[in-house]
Amino acid sequence: MSDVNAEQFRGFSENHYQHGMHSLAWISLWLIVGLGVAAGVFGFFWGLSS
């Protein structure tokens, strides 16, 4: 899929905006996953203690 995009948009194949959006997407994804795991662990121990 990236080869098709590189051929269609040759000038936009390695721009900083696309790289920044990709990094931001991965950071936000792992942040949401981390918050979900932390909330699950907190809820588990909170349920055990009470």
N, C-alpha and C positions, 0 to 999 in steps of 0.2 A: 504494500500500500504506500509505503514511503517512496518507493521508486516512481510510482505513478505521480505522486505529488511533486517530486523533484523534477520530473519531466514537464509537467504542466506549468509549474511555477518555479522556474529555474532561479529567479532572483530571490525568492522567498524560502529557499531550501534551508538556509542556515542563518536566519536573522535572529536578533536578540529578543525580539518580542515573542516569537514562537518558543524559544528556549526558556524564557522567563515564565511564560504561561504553563509550559510543561513542568517546570520545577515547582511552581506554585500549586499545580494540581496534585503532584505527588506529596508535597508537604501537607496540604490540606487533607488529603486522603489518609495519610498516616496519623495526622493529628486527630481526625475523627475516629479512626480505629483505636488509637491510644486512649482517647477519652472514653470510648465505649468499654474497653477492657477495664480501665480504672474504675468506671462507674459500676461495672459488673462485680469486680472484686470487692469494692466498698459495700455494695448492697449485700453481697454474700456474707461478709464478716459482720455487717450491721444486723443481718437477720440471725446470725448465730449468737451474737451477744445479747439480743433481746428475744 
